[in-house]
Amino acid sequence: MWKLRSDLTLSAILGHLVLWFVLVVVTCGFAAFLFPYSAGVLIINATTLVDERGSQLGRLRCNQDVTGHIGHALLWWLLTLVTLGVAGFVYMYRVSTDLLNATTVEGAR
């Protein structure tokens, strides 16, 4: 049985959060719609596929960059404004789907 193991450190999480907090403040909140992409990529890229003995079989790699999603985030930002926030819940699922579809396992035997 294969498992997923996260190698994400607390310092990487805190650094990521501080960076995105500053970006959200500077962009008056718009960066908050790009944050789920960045957080998902951070988590996925810090994940390793291991076997039942704990031996590494491969690493997950998400081949997405945040800058390519600015138009997508703008569309969902507008939908969220029009629907008074309801579209934001759907947006989170859509982001997860996009990131998982762009993820591969590198180095798998």
N, CA, C and O atoms as CSV, one atom per row, in Angstrom:
chain,resi,resn,atom,element,x,y,z
A,1,MET,N,N,0.844,-1.185,0.000
A,1,MET,CA,C,0.000,0.000,0.000
A,1,MET,C,C,0.889,1.248,0.000
A,1,MET,O,O,1.786,1.383,0.832
A,2,TRP,N,N,0.632,2.130,-0.919
A,2,TRP,CA,C,1.383,3.375,-0.998
A,2,TRP,C,C,0.692,4.453,-0.178
A,2,TRP,O,O,-0.528,4.450,-0.019
A,3,LYS,N,N,1.494,5.368,0.335
A,3,LYS,CA,C,0.971,6.483,1.131
A,3,LYS,C,C,1.586,7.786,0.648
A,3,LYS,O,O,2.590,7.802,-0.064
A,4,LEU,N,N,0.962,8.858,1.050
A,4,LEU,CA,C,1.502,10.188,0.796
A,4,LEU,C,C,2.079,10.722,2.096
A,4,LEU,O,O,1.466,10.585,3.155
A,5,ARG,N,N,3.279,11.343,2.016
A,5,ARG,CA,C,3.919,11.923,3.202
A,5,ARG,C,C,4.282,13.371,2.879
A,5,ARG,O,O,4.907,13.654,1.857
A,6,SER,N,N,3.889,14.262,3.745
A,6,SER,CA,C,4.189,15.673,3.542
A,6,SER,C,C,5.492,16.033,4.244
A,6,SER,O,O,5.707,15.673,5.401
A,7,ASP,N,N,6.350,16.743,3.536
A,7,ASP,CA,C,7.613,17.219,4.092
A,7,ASP,C,C,7.562,18.734,4.321
A,7,ASP,O,O,8.602,19.387,4.419
A,8,LEU,N,N,6.375,19.276,4.405
A,8,LEU,CA,C,6.184,20.711,4.577
A,8,LEU,C,C,6.563,21.120,5.995
A,8,LEU,O,O,6.104,20.522,6.968
A,9,THR,N,N,7.396,22.136,6.101
A,9,THR,CA,C,7.856,22.587,7.420
A,9,THR,C,C,7.039,23.780,7.903
A,9,THR,O,O,6.424,24.494,7.110
A,10,LEU,N,N,7.046,23.977,9.189
A,10,LEU,CA,C,6.327,25.105,9.783
A,10,LEU,C,C,6.911,26.430,9.294
A,10,LEU,O,O,6.170,27.383,9.057
A,11,SER,N,N,8.225,26.495,9.142
A,11,SER,CA,C,8.836,27.744,8.674
A,11,SER,C,C,8.428,28.055,7.227
A,11,SER,O,O,8.228,29.219,6.882
A,12,ALA,N,N,8.303,27.034,6.387
A,12,ALA,CA,C,7.845,27.258,5.010
A,12,ALA,C,C,6.404,27.758,5.001
A,12,ALA,O,O,6.058,28.644,4.220
A,13,ILE,N,N,5.568,27.195,5.863
A,13,ILE,CA,C,4.167,27.625,5.951
A,13,ILE,C,C,4.079,29.068,6.422
A,13,ILE,O,O,3.362,29.876,5.831
A,14,LEU,N,N,4.806,29.393,7.483
A,14,LEU,CA,C,4.753,30.761,8.024
A,14,LEU,C,C,5.288,31.784,7.017
A,14,LEU,O,O,4.709,32.860,6.864
A,15,GLY,N,N,6.376,31.460,6.339
A,15,GLY,CA,C,6.913,32.365,5.317
A,15,GLY,C,C,5.921,32.584,4.192
A,15,GLY,O,O,5.763,33.702,3.703
A,16,HIS,N,N,5.255,31.518,3.783
A,16,HIS,CA,C,4.242,31.592,2.730
A,16,HIS,C,C,3.074,32.465,3.179
A,16,HIS,O,O,2.593,33.303,2.415
A,17,LEU,N,N,2.623,32.274,4.400
A,17,LEU,CA,C,1.503,33.069,4.919
A,17,LEU,C,C,1.847,34.548,5.032
A,17,LEU,O,O,1.027,35.403,4.696
A,18,VAL,N,N,3.041,34.853,5.496
A,18,VAL,CA,C,3.455,36.263,5.621
A,18,VAL,C,C,3.506,36.918,4.239
A,18,VAL,O,O,3.006,38.027,4.053
A,19,LEU,N,N,4.110,36.228,3.277
A,19,LEU,CA,C,4.183,36.762,1.917
A,19,LEU,C,C,2.785,37.041,1.364
A,19,LEU,O,O,2.541,38.116,0.815
A,20,TRP,N,N,1.878,36.093,1.503
A,20,TRP,CA,C,0.544,36.268,0.940
A,20,TRP,C,C,-0.290,37.274,1.727
A,20,TRP,O,O,-1.170,37.917,1.155
A,21,PHE,N,N,-0.034,37.421,3.018
A,21,PHE,CA,C,-0.738,38.455,3.783
A,21,PHE,C,C,-0.358,39.829,3.249
A,21,PHE,O,O,-1.215,40.694,3.069
A,22,VAL,N,N,0.931,40.024,2.996
A,22,VAL,CA,C,1.393,41.304,2.447
A,22,VAL,C,C,0.781,41.530,1.063
A,22,VAL,O,O,0.320,42.630,0.760
A,23,LEU,N,N,0.778,40.493,0.226
A,23,LEU,CA,C,0.189,40.630,-1.111
A,23,LEU,C,C,-1.306,40.956,-1.046
A,23,LEU,O,O,-1.792,41.768,-1.834
A,24,VAL,N,N,-2.029,40.342,-0.129
A,24,VAL,CA,C,-3.469,40.615,0.008
A,24,VAL,C,C,-3.686,42.064,0.429
A,24,VAL,O,O,-4.587,42.725,-0.086
A,25,VAL,N,N,-2.882,42.561,1.350
A,25,VAL,CA,C,-3.015,43.951,1.799
A,25,VAL,C,C,-2.680,44.917,0.662
A,25,VAL,O,O,-3.410,45.881,0.432
A,26,VAL,N,N,-1.585,44.663,-0.046
A,26,VAL,CA,C,-1.141,45.557,-1.121
A,26,VAL,C,C,-2.146,45.586,-2.281
A,26,VAL,O,O,-2.348,46.632,-2.898
A,27,THR,N,N,-2.771,44.450,-2.575
A,27,THR,CA,C,-3.713,44.381,-3.699
A,27,THR,C,C,-5.166,44.604,-3.263
A,27,THR,O,O,-6.090,44.340,-4.032
A,28,CYS,N,N,-5.367,45.077,-2.060
A,28,CYS,CA,C,-6.710,45.346,-1.519
A,28,CYS,C,C,-7.620,44.109,-1.588
A,28,CYS,O,O,-8.822,44.221,-1.828
A,29,GLY,N,N,-7.031,42.946,-1.374
A,29,GLY,CA,C,-7.819,41.721,-1.272
A,29,GLY,C,C,-7.840,40.846,-2.499
A,29,GLY,O,O,-8.197,39.672,-2.399
A,30,PHE,N,N,-7.467,41.371,-3.668
A,30,PHE,CA,C,-7.550,40.550,-4.876
A,30,PHE,C,C,-6.631,39.328,-4.811
A,30,PHE,O,O,-6.988,38.263,-5.315
A,31,ALA,N,N,-5.463,39.465,-4.201
A,31,ALA,CA,C,-4.522,38.345,-4.107
A,31,ALA,C,C,-5.107,37.170,-3.318
A,31,ALA,O,O,-4.624,36.044,-3.431
A,32,ALA,N,N,-6.125,37.427,-2.536
A,32,ALA,CA,C,-6.762,36.340,-1.784
A,32,ALA,C,C,-7.355,35.292,-2.725
A,32,ALA,O,O,-7.505,34.132,-2.343
A,33,PHE,N,N,-7.693,35.691,-3.947
A,33,PHE,CA,C,-8.236,34.739,-4.912
A,33,PHE,C,C,-7.125,33.938,-5.607
A,33,PHE,O,O,-7.410,32.925,-6.244
A,34,LEU,N,N,-5.892,34.371,-5.495
A,34,LEU,CA,C,-4.762,33.612,-6.023
A,34,LEU,C,C,-4.114,32.744,-4.948
A,34,LEU,O,O,-3.406,31.786,-5.257
A,35,PHE,N,N,-4.359,33.083,-3.698
A,35,PHE,CA,C,-3.753,32.349,-2.585
A,35,PHE,C,C,-4.063,30.853,-2.602
A,35,PHE,O,O,-3.146,30.066,-2.363
A,36,PRO,N,N,-5.296,30.407,-2.870
A,36,PRO,CA,C,-5.548,28.953,-2.867
A,36,PRO,C,C,-4.683,28.193,-3.867
A,36,PRO,O,O,-4.269,27.067,-3.590
A,37,TYR,N,N,-4.405,28.790,-5.024
A,37,TYR,CA,C,-3.516,28.142,-5.992
A,37,TYR,C,C,-2.116,27.998,-5.400
A,37,TYR,O,O,-1.518,26.923,-5.451
A,38,SER,N,N,-1.610,29.074,-4.849
A,38,SER,CA,C,-0.258,29.057,-4.308
A,38,SER,C,C,-0.139,28.094,-3.123
A,38,SER,O,O,0.845,27.363,-3.016
A,39,ALA,N,N,-1.129,28.092,-2.241
A,39,ALA,CA,C,-1.097,27.190,-1.083
A,39,ALA,C,C,-1.173,25.735,-1.530
A,39,ALA,O,O,-0.461,24.883,-0.999
A,40,GLY,N,N,-2.027,25.451,-2.498
A,40,GLY,CA,C,-2.144,24.085,-3.003
A,40,GLY,C,C,-0.864,23.592,-3.641
A,40,GLY,O,O,-0.456,22.452,-3.418
A,41,VAL,N,N,-0.223,24.440,-4.436
A,41,VAL,CA,C,1.044,24.070,-5.075
A,41,VAL,C,C,2.110,23.825,-4.013
A,41,VAL,O,O,2.885,22.874,-4.120
A,42,LEU,N,N,2.155,24.674,-2.992
A,42,LEU,CA,C,3.122,24.507,-1.905
A,42,LEU,C,C,2.945,23.147,-1.227
A,42,LEU,O,O,3.925,22.442,-0.987
A,43,ILE,N,N,1.728,22.785,-0.926
A,43,ILE,CA,C,1.443,21.512,-0.250
A,43,ILE,C,C,1.750,20.325,-1.161
A,43,ILE,O,O,2.400,19.370,-0.738
A,44,ILE,N,N,1.293,20.382,-2.389
A,44,ILE,CA,C,1.504,19.268,-3.316
A,44,ILE,C,C,2.998,19.058,-3.583
A,44,ILE,O,O,3.467,17.920,-3.582
A,45,ASN,N,N,3.741,20.127,-3.809
A,45,ASN,CA,C,5.161,19.994,-4.129
A,45,ASN,C,C,6.005,19.554,-2.939
A,45,ASN,O,O,7.168,19.191,-3.115
A,46,ALA,N,N,5.454,19.578,-1.749
A,46,ALA,CA,C,6.166,19.103,-0.559
A,46,ALA,C,C,5.718,17.697,-0.161
A,46,ALA,O,O,5.972,17.254,0.959
A,47,THR,N,N,5.054,17.000,-1.079
A,47,THR,CA,C,4.507,15.679,-0.775
A,47,THR,C,C,5.290,14.594,-1.511
A,47,THR,O,O,5.648,14.738,-2.680
A,48,THR,N,N,5.541,13.509,-0.792
A,48,THR,CA,C,6.293,12.372,-1.316
A,48,THR,C,C,5.404,11.136,-1.310
A,48,THR,O,O,4.613,10.944,-0.387
A,49,LEU,N,N,5.530,10.306,-2.326
A,49,LEU,CA,C,4.843,9.022,-2.395
A,49,LEU,C,C,5.782,7.972,-1.810
A,49,LEU,O,O,6.905,7.812,-2.287
A,50,VAL,N,N,5.323,7.246,-0.766
A,50,VAL,CA,C,6.152,6.246,-0.095
A,50,VAL,C,C,5.440,4.899,-0.073
A,50,VAL,O,O,4.213,4.824,-0.142
A,51,ASP,N,N,6.241,3.833,0.025
A,51,ASP,CA,C,5.634,2.506,0.122
A,51,ASP,C,C,5.400,2.159,1.589
A,51,ASP,O,O,5.622,2.982,2.476
A,52,GLU,N,N,4.945,0.917,1.834
A,52,GLU,CA,C,4.586,0.517,3.199
A,52,GLU,C,C,5.796,0.485,4.134
A,52,GLU,O,O,5.620,0.536,5.352
A,53,ARG,N,N,7.011,0.401,3.602
A,53,ARG,CA,C,8.227,0.416,4.425
A,53,ARG,C,C,8.748,1.831,4.655
A,53,ARG,O,O,9.701,2.023,5.410
A,54,GLY,N,N,8.142,2.808,4.021
A,54,GLY,CA,C,8.573,4.195,4.157
A,54,GLY,C,C,9.588,4.626,3.118
A,54,GLY,O,O,10.106,5.741,3.183
A,55,SER,N,N,9.881,3.754,2.156
A,55,SER,CA,C,10.822,4.101,1.088
A,55,SER,C,C,10.150,5.032,0.082
A,55,SER,O,O,9.002,4.826,-0.310
A,56,GLN,N,N,10.885,6.051,-0.320
A,56,GLN,CA,C,10.341,7.030,-1.268
A,56,GLN,C,C,10.213,6.427,-2.652
A,56,GLN,O,O,11.177,5.889,-3.197
A,57,LEU,N,N,9.022,6.519,-3.218
A,57,LEU,CA,C,8.761,6.040,-4.574
A,57,LEU,C,C,8.785,7.168,-5.591
A,57,LEU,O,O,9.101,6.944,-6.759
A,58,GLY,N,N,8.456,8.372,-5.159
A,58,GLY,CA,C,8.423,9.520,-6.055
A,58,GLY,C,C,7.935,10.754,-5.316
A,58,GLY,O,O,7.519,10.681,-4.160
A,59,ARG,N,N,7.994,11.880,-5.997
A,59,ARG,CA,C,7.520,13.149,-5.429
A,59,ARG,C,C,6.384,13.684,-6.290
A,59,ARG,O,O,6.406,13.561,-7.515
A,60,LEU,N,N,5.407,14.269,-5.645
A,60,LEU,CA,C,4.334,14.920,-6.385
A,60,LEU,C,C,4.833,16.275,-6.873
A,60,LEU,O,O,5.508,16.999,-6.141
A,61,ARG,N,N,4.501,16.605,-8.098
A,61,ARG,CA,C,4.851,17.897,-8.690
A,61,ARG,C,C,3.637,18.481,-9.363
A,61,ARG,O,O,3.045,17.864,-10.248
A,62,CYS,N,N,3.267,19.672,-8.941
A,62,CYS,CA,C,2.172,20.402,-9.562
A,62,CYS,C,C,2.788,21.391,-10.543
A,62,CYS,O,O,3.556,22.271,-10.155
A,63,ASN,N,N,2.446,21.239,-11.802
A,63,ASN,CA,C,3.047,22.044,-12.855
A,63,ASN,C,C,2.184,23.256,-13.192
A,63,ASN,O,O,1.860,23.497,-14.355
A,64,GLN,N,N,1.822,24.002,-12.175
A,64,GLN,CA,C,1.018,25.206,-12.355
A,64,GLN,C,C,1.755,26.376,-11.703
A,64,GLN,O,O,2.424,26.209,-10.683
A,65,ASP,N,N,1.628,27.534,-12.290
A,65,ASP,CA,C,2.133,28.730,-11.641
A,65,ASP,C,C,0.972,29.682,-11.392
A,65,ASP,O,O,-0.021,29.684,-12.119
A,66,VAL,N,N,1.116,30.467,-10.378
A,66,VAL,CA,C,0.036,31.355,-9.945
A,66,VAL,C,C,-0.262,32.421,-10.984
A,66,VAL,O,O,-1.417,32.814,-11.148
A,67,THR,N,N,0.752,32.895,-11.687
A,67,THR,CA,C,0.531,33.999,-12.629
A,67,THR,C,C,-0.397,33.614,-13.773
A,67,THR,O,O,-1.063,34.478,-14.343
A,68,GLY,N,N,-0.449,32.350,-14.112
A,68,GLY,CA,C,-1.334,31.909,-15.178
A,68,GLY,C,C,-2.797,31.903,-14.794
A,68,GLY,O,O,-3.656,31.665,-15.643
A,69,HIS,N,N,-3.100,32.160,-13.538
A,69,HIS,CA,C,-4.477,32.087,-13.061
A,69,HIS,C,C,-5.072,33.444,-12.705
A,69,HIS,O,O,-6.127,33.508,-12.074
A,70,ILE,N,N,-4.425,34.502,-13.094
A,70,ILE,CA,C,-4.932,35.836,-12.760
A,70,ILE,C,C,-6.289,36.082,-13.418
A,70,ILE,O,O,-7.204,36.587,-12.766
A,71,GLY,N,N,-6.435,35.732,-14.699
A,71,GLY,CA,C,-7.720,35.897,-15.383
A,71,GLY,C,C,-8.806,35.038,-14.751
A,71,GLY,O,O,-9.940,35.485,-14.580
A,72,HIS,N,N,-8.456,33.805,-14.407
A,72,HIS,CA,C,-9.399,32.899,-13.750
A,72,HIS,C,C,-9.832,33.467,-12.396
A,72,HIS,O,O,-11.014,33.435,-12.053
A,73,ALA,N,N,-8.873,33.984,-11.636
A,73,ALA,CA,C,-9.181,34.566,-10.327
A,73,ALA,C,C,-10.049,35.820,-10.471
A,73,ALA,O,O,-10.938,36.057,-9.653
A,74,LEU,N,N,-9.795,36.610,-11.497
A,74,LEU,CA,C,-10.605,37.809,-11.733
A,74,LEU,C,C,-12.055,37.440,-12.023
A,74,LEU,O,O,-12.979,38.059,-11.496
A,75,LEU,N,N,-12.245,36.430,-12.862
A,75,LEU,CA,C,-13.603,35.959,-13.159
A,75,LEU,C,C,-14.314,35.506,-11.882
A,75,LEU,O,O,-15.462,35.882,-11.646
A,76,TRP,N,N,-13.651,34.714,-11.072
A,76,TRP,CA,C,-14.276,34.219,-9.842
A,76,TRP,C,C,-14.460,35.334,-8.807
A,76,TRP,O,O,-15.396,35.293,-8.008
A,77,TRP,N,N,-13.572,36.322,-8.820
A,77,TRP,CA,C,-13.737,37.475,-7.934
A,77,TRP,C,C,-15.033,38.206,-8.287
A,77,TRP,O,O,-15.811,38.573,-7.406
A,78,LEU,N,N,-15.255,38.414,-9.603
A,78,LEU,CA,C,-16.496,39.071,-10.043
A,78,LEU,C,C,-17.727,38.228,-9.691
A,78,LEU,O,O,-18.723,38.757,-9.199
A,79,LEU,N,N,-17.653,36.905,-9.945
A,79,LEU,CA,C,-18.770,36.023,-9.591
A,79,LEU,C,C,-19.056,36.045,-8.092
A,79,LEU,O,O,-20.212,36.010,-7.670
A,80,THR,N,N,-18.007,36.102,-7.307
A,80,THR,CA,C,-18.182,36.145,-5.849
A,80,THR,C,C,-18.836,37.448,-5.419
A,80,THR,O,O,-19.680,37.451,-4.524
A,81,LEU,N,N,-18.457,38.552,-6.045
A,81,LEU,CA,C,-19.104,39.829,-5.734
A,81,LEU,C,C,-20.581,39.817,-6.107
A,81,LEU,O,O,-21.426,40.261,-5.330
A,82,VAL,N,N,-20.889,39.310,-7.295
A,82,VAL,CA,C,-22.271,39.288,-7.786
A,82,VAL,C,C,-23.149,38.371,-6.928
A,82,VAL,O,O,-24.313,38.684,-6.676
A,83,THR,N,N,-22.592,37.243,-6.482
A,83,THR,CA,C,-23.382,36.272,-5.704
A,83,THR,C,C,-23.249,36.494,-4.198
A,83,THR,O,O,-23.672,35.656,-3.401
A,84,LEU,N,N,-22.665,37.617,-3.817
A,84,LEU,CA,C,-22.484,37.960,-2.398
A,84,LEU,C,C,-21.711,36.895,-1.631
A,84,LEU,O,O,-22.023,36.600,-0.477
A,85,GLY,N,N,-20.711,36.326,-2.272
A,85,GLY,CA,C,-19.817,35.388,-1.605
A,85,GLY,C,C,-20.073,33.916,-1.852
A,85,GLY,O,O,-19.202,33.091,-1.573
A,86,VAL,N,N,-21.227,33.563,-2.361
A,86,VAL,CA,C,-21.583,32.156,-2.534
A,86,VAL,C,C,-20.646,31.461,-3.542
A,86,VAL,O,O,-20.267,30.309,-3.331
A,87,ALA,N,N,-20.280,32.136,-4.608
A,87,ALA,CA,C,-19.404,31.533,-5.625
A,87,ALA,C,C,-18.022,31.214,-5.070
A,87,ALA,O,O,-17.314,30.376,-5.629
A,88,GLY,N,N,-17.633,31.853,-4.001
A,88,GLY,CA,C,-16.331,31.585,-3.379
A,88,GLY,C,C,-16.193,30.157,-2.904
A,88,GLY,O,O,-15.100,29.592,-2.936
A,89,PHE,N,N,-17.286,29.569,-2.467
A,89,PHE,CA,C,-17.243,28.179,-2.013
A,89,PHE,C,C,-16.996,27.236,-3.191
A,89,PHE,O,O,-16.230,26.279,-3.070
A,90,VAL,N,N,-17.633,27.499,-4.315
A,90,VAL,CA,C,-17.436,26.686,-5.517
A,90,VAL,C,C,-16.016,26.873,-6.040
A,90,VAL,O,O,-15.401,25.923,-6.525
A,91,TYR,N,N,-15.499,28.087,-5.944
A,91,TYR,CA,C,-14.158,28.411,-6.411
A,91,TYR,C,C,-13.103,27.539,-5.746
A,91,TYR,O,O,-12.165,27.092,-6.405
A,92,MET,N,N,-13.243,27.296,-4.462
A,92,MET,CA,C,-12.263,26.488,-3.741
A,92,MET,C,C,-12.198,25.072,-4.300
A,92,MET,O,O,-11.112,24.503,-4.411
A,93,TYR,N,N,-13.340,24.498,-4.653
A,93,TYR,CA,C,-13.354,23.158,-5.244
A,93,TYR,C,C,-12.727,23.179,-6.640
A,93,TYR,O,O,-12.011,22.256,-7.029
A,94,ARG,N,N,-13.006,24.231,-7.368
A,94,ARG,CA,C,-12.461,24.350,-8.723
A,94,ARG,C,C,-10.940,24.450,-8.695
A,94,ARG,O,O,-10.263,23.845,-9.527
A,95,VAL,N,N,-10.400,25.208,-7.745
A,95,VAL,CA,C,-8.953,25.335,-7.598
A,95,VAL,C,C,-8.337,23.970,-7.295
A,95,VAL,O,O,-7.330,23.598,-7.897
A,96,SER,N,N,-8.928,23.232,-6.379
A,96,SER,CA,C,-8.414,21.898,-6.030
A,96,SER,C,C,-8.396,20.979,-7.243
A,96,SER,O,O,-7.422,20.260,-7.466
A,97,THR,N,N,-9.461,21.000,-8.021
A,97,THR,CA,C,-9.539,20.169,-9.220
A,97,THR,C,C,-8.455,20.545,-10.230
A,97,THR,O,O,-7.798,19.666,-10.786
A,98,ASP,N,N,-8.264,21.831,-10.470
A,98,ASP,CA,C,-7.238,22.289,-11.412
A,98,ASP,C,C,-5.844,21.842,-10.964
A,98,ASP,O,O,-5.046,21.378,-11.779
A,99,LEU,N,N,-5.557,21.982,-9.679
A,99,LEU,CA,C,-4.231,21.620,-9.180
A,99,LEU,C,C,-3.991,20.126,-9.245
A,99,LEU,O,O,-2.905,19.694,-9.633
A,100,LEU,N,N,-4.976,19.332,-8.876
A,100,LEU,CA,C,-4.807,17.879,-8.945
A,100,LEU,C,C,-4.654,17.392,-10.381
A,100,LEU,O,O,-3.884,16.466,-10.639
A,101,ASN,N,N,-5.367,17.996,-11.306
A,101,ASN,CA,C,-5.237,17.624,-12.720
A,101,ASN,C,C,-3.872,17.981,-13.295
A,101,ASN,O,O,-3.451,17.400,-14.295
A,102,ALA,N,N,-3.184,18.920,-12.682
A,102,ALA,CA,C,-1.861,19.339,-13.159
A,102,ALA,C,C,-0.723,18.675,-12.375
A,102,ALA,O,O,0.436,19.056,-12.534
A,103,THR,N,N,-1.039,17.696,-11.539
A,103,THR,CA,C,-0.036,17.061,-10.688
A,103,THR,C,C,0.438,15.736,-11.281
A,103,THR,O,O,-0.358,14.928,-11.759
A,104,THR,N,N,1.736,15.541,-11.236
A,104,THR,CA,C,2.355,14.288,-11.689
A,104,THR,C,C,3.224,13.728,-10.563
A,104,THR,O,O,3.520,14.418,-9.587
A,105,VAL,N,N,3.625,12.468,-10.716
A,105,VAL,CA,C,4.547,11.835,-9.769
A,105,VAL,C,C,5.886,11.702,-10.482
A,105,VAL,O,O,5.994,11.003,-11.490
A,106,GLU,N,N,6.903,12.375,-9.956
A,106,GLU,CA,C,8.234,12.322,-10.556
A,106,GLU,C,C,9.065,11.251,-9.859
A,106,GLU,O,O,9.018,11.101,-8.638
A,107,GLY,N,N,9.816,10.521,-10.649
A,107,GLY,CA,C,10.734,9.540,-10.091
A,107,GLY,C,C,10.087,8.262,-9.645
A,107,GLY,O,O,10.734,7.457,-8.975
A,108,ALA,N,N,8.827,8.035,-9.988
A,108,ALA,CA,C,8.147,6.804,-9.584
A,108,ALA,C,C,8.750,5.616,-10.328
A,108,ALA,O,O,9.056,5.688,-11.518
A,109,ARG,N,N,8.908,4.529,-9.593
A,109,ARG,CA,C,9.468,3.311,-10.198
A,109,ARG,C,C,8.404,2.494,-10.839
A,109,ARG,O,O,8.691,1.435,-11.397
